[in-house]
């Protein structure tokens, strides 16, 4: 549709009406809100204004070739996670031919209160390689090989909802994907399959709730 939703209202019949920036409207019995970090539908579910909060975590990202990591003692062609104090590194192969390794390097500062730092846009930008090496100084041999090869990393300032939503649905609107979790990732949810599975579970549970409500009201 390539239209931006500005708001959602409820019709007299109980269905929901989506209002778009170009003036168009669309009535629906069920709305799945997959409208991302700056979700408009999230406020319809929570009943209040919500905005992303900096989580005090950053993620340095890069895509490397397996050849440049051949000296790593661990099997780099399977998903791996190195864990340390306030930091962790995740690597996994991407593309069907497994010729690239996706690297995500997390670091969290627990010394400052969540919400006390306001990060200006953009929340993803090029990072200095020396900054990354300094952040992870003292790590082991395999980790250092990875970090030294990340000569042009990007830096992502991870934002999330704080406090979190008490519910992911309201009436016949359900939120999925980044509209719920924003940029915050767990150790495993960096993998696309895990995120897709979680979204599927949210939708399935919500549809089951609607079916039960419909059955009890008839």
C-alpha positions as CSV (number, residue, x, y, z in Angstrom):
1,X,0.0,0.0,0.0
2,X,3.0,2.3,0.7
3,X,0.8,4.6,2.9
4,X,1.7,5.9,6.4
5,X,-0.9,5.3,9.1
6,X,-1.5,8.4,11.3
7,X,-4.1,7.0,13.7
8,X,-6.8,4.4,14.3
9,X,-10.3,4.8,15.5
10,X,-13.2,2.4,16.4
11,X,-16.4,2.5,14.2
12,X,-19.9,2.1,15.6
13,X,-19.9,-1.5,14.4
14,X,-16.9,-2.3,16.6
15,X,-14.4,-2.7,13.8
16,X,-11.3,-0.5,13.5
17,X,-10.6,2.3,11.0
18,X,-7.1,3.1,9.9
19,X,-6.5,6.7,9.0
20,X,-3.6,7.4,6.5
21,X,-1.5,10.5,5.9
22,X,-2.9,10.9,2.4
23,X,-6.5,11.1,3.7
24,X,-7.4,7.5,2.9
25,X,-9.2,5.3,5.4
26,X,-9.5,1.5,5.7
27,X,-11.9,-0.5,7.9
28,X,-10.7,-3.8,9.3
29,X,-12.0,-6.5,11.6
30,X,-8.4,-7.3,12.8
31,X,-5.3,-5.1,12.7
32,X,-1.8,-6.6,13.1
33,X,0.5,-3.7,14.0
34,X,3.9,-4.4,12.4
35,X,4.7,-0.7,12.0
36,X,8.1,-0.7,13.6
37,X,10.0,1.2,16.2
38,X,8.0,4.4,15.8
39,X,4.7,2.5,15.8
40,X,1.5,4.5,15.7
41,X,-0.7,1.5,16.6
42,X,1.3,1.0,19.8
43,X,-0.4,4.0,21.4
44,X,-3.8,2.6,20.4
45,X,-2.9,-0.6,22.3
46,X,-1.3,1.0,25.4
47,X,-3.7,3.9,25.7
48,X,-0.8,6.4,26.3
49,X,2.0,8.1,24.5
50,X,5.0,5.8,24.2
51,X,8.5,6.6,22.9
52,X,11.8,4.7,22.6
53,X,14.2,4.9,25.5
54,X,17.9,4.4,25.3
55,X,18.7,1.1,27.0
56,X,22.4,2.1,27.7
57,X,23.4,-0.7,25.3
58,X,25.2,-0.3,22.0
59,X,25.8,-2.9,19.3
60,X,28.7,-2.8,16.9
61,X,27.9,-4.7,13.6
62,X,29.9,-6.0,10.7
63,X,29.8,-8.7,8.1
64,X,33.0,-10.6,7.6
65,X,34.3,-13.4,5.3
66,X,35.0,-16.8,6.8
67,X,38.5,-16.6,5.3
68,X,39.6,-13.7,7.5
69,X,38.5,-15.7,10.5
70,X,40.2,-19.0,9.6
71,X,42.6,-18.8,12.6
72,X,39.7,-18.9,15.1
73,X,39.8,-22.2,17.0
74,X,36.0,-22.4,17.4
75,X,33.7,-23.5,14.5
76,X,32.8,-20.1,13.1
77,X,30.3,-21.6,10.6
78,X,27.7,-22.2,13.3
79,X,25.9,-19.7,15.6
80,X,28.2,-18.7,18.5
81,X,28.0,-16.4,21.5
82,X,31.0,-15.2,23.6
83,X,29.8,-13.8,27.0
84,X,31.6,-11.5,29.4
85,X,30.8,-8.9,32.0
86,X,28.3,-6.4,30.6
87,X,29.3,-7.5,27.0
88,X,28.7,-10.3,24.6
89,X,29.5,-11.2,20.9
90,X,27.2,-13.0,18.6
91,X,28.3,-14.5,15.2
92,X,26.4,-16.6,12.7
93,X,26.7,-17.4,9.0
94,X,24.4,-15.6,6.6
95,X,23.3,-16.3,3.0
96,X,22.5,-19.8,1.7
97,X,26.1,-20.5,0.6
98,X,27.4,-19.5,4.0
99,X,30.1,-17.2,2.6
100,X,29.6,-14.4,5.1
101,X,29.6,-14.2,8.9
102,X,27.4,-11.7,10.6
103,X,29.0,-10.2,13.7
104,X,27.1,-8.3,16.5
105,X,29.1,-7.0,19.4
106,X,27.0,-5.8,22.4
107,X,28.1,-3.5,25.3
108,X,26.0,-2.2,28.2
109,X,26.7,0.5,30.7
110,X,25.0,-0.3,34.0
111,X,26.5,2.6,35.9
112,X,23.9,5.2,34.7
113,X,20.1,5.1,35.1
114,X,18.0,3.9,32.1
115,X,16.4,6.9,30.5
116,X,18.9,9.5,31.7
117,X,20.7,9.7,28.3
118,X,19.0,11.1,25.2
119,X,20.7,9.9,22.1
120,X,20.2,12.2,19.0
121,X,19.3,10.7,15.6
122,X,20.6,8.8,13.8
123,X,20.7,5.8,16.2
124,X,22.9,3.9,13.8
125,X,26.1,5.4,12.4
126,X,29.7,4.5,11.4
127,X,32.0,3.7,14.4
128,X,35.7,4.1,15.0
129,X,37.6,0.8,15.0
130,X,39.8,1.9,17.9
131,X,36.7,2.6,20.0
132,X,35.6,-1.0,19.5
133,X,39.0,-2.4,20.3
134,X,39.2,-0.3,23.5
135,X,35.7,-1.4,24.5
136,X,36.7,-5.0,24.3
137,X,40.3,-4.8,25.5
138,X,41.4,-7.9,27.5
139,X,39.1,-10.4,25.8
140,X,40.4,-13.8,24.6
141,X,42.2,-14.8,21.4
142,X,39.2,-15.8,19.3
143,X,37.3,-12.6,20.2
144,X,40.3,-10.5,19.4
145,X,40.6,-12.0,15.9
146,X,37.0,-11.1,15.2
147,X,37.3,-7.6,16.6
148,X,40.5,-6.8,14.7
149,X,38.8,-7.8,11.4
150,X,35.8,-5.4,12.1
151,X,37.7,-2.4,10.6
152,X,34.5,-0.6,9.4
153,X,31.8,-1.4,12.0
154,X,28.5,0.4,12.4
155,X,27.3,1.4,15.9
156,X,23.7,1.0,16.9
157,X,22.3,2.7,20.0
158,X,19.8,0.2,21.3
159,X,16.4,1.6,22.3
160,X,13.5,-0.1,23.9
161,X,10.2,0.6,25.7
162,X,10.6,1.6,29.3
163,X,8.6,0.7,31.2
164,X,7.5,-2.2,28.9
165,X,3.9,-2.6,27.7
166,X,1.6,-4.4,30.0
167,X,-0.2,-6.0,27.0
168,X,0.5,-6.5,23.3
169,X,-3.1,-6.4,22.2
170,X,-6.3,-4.3,22.8
171,X,-9.7,-5.1,21.3
172,X,-8.8,-6.3,17.8
173,X,-5.4,-4.7,17.5
174,X,-2.3,-6.9,18.1
175,X,1.3,-5.7,18.0
176,X,4.2,-7.7,16.6
177,X,7.9,-7.3,15.7
178,X,9.7,-4.1,16.4
179,X,6.5,-2.4,17.5
180,X,6.9,-4.4,20.7
181,X,10.6,-4.9,21.3
182,X,12.0,-2.0,19.2
183,X,15.8,-2.6,18.9
184,X,16.4,-4.5,22.1
185,X,17.6,-8.1,21.4
186,X,18.1,-11.1,23.6
187,X,21.1,-13.4,23.0
188,X,19.1,-15.6,20.7
189,X,16.7,-13.2,19.1
190,X,19.4,-11.7,16.9
191,X,18.7,-14.7,14.7
192,X,15.9,-14.0,12.3
193,X,14.3,-17.4,12.7
194,X,13.9,-16.8,16.4
195,X,12.3,-13.4,15.9
196,X,10.0,-14.7,13.2
197,X,8.9,-17.6,15.5
198,X,8.1,-15.3,18.4
199,X,6.0,-13.0,16.1
200,X,4.1,-16.1,14.9
201,X,3.4,-17.2,18.5
202,X,2.1,-13.7,19.4
203,X,-0.3,-13.7,16.5
204,X,-1.5,-17.3,17.2
205,X,-2.1,-16.7,20.9
206,X,-4.0,-13.5,20.1
207,X,-6.2,-15.1,17.5
208,X,-7.0,-17.9,20.0
209,X,-8.0,-15.3,22.6
210,X,-10.4,-13.7,20.0
211,X,-11.9,-17.1,19.2
212,X,-12.5,-17.9,22.8
213,X,-14.1,-14.5,23.4
214,X,-16.3,-15.0,20.4
215,X,-17.3,-18.5,21.5
216,X,-18.3,-17.4,25.0
217,X,-20.3,-14.4,23.8
218,X,-22.6,-16.5,21.5
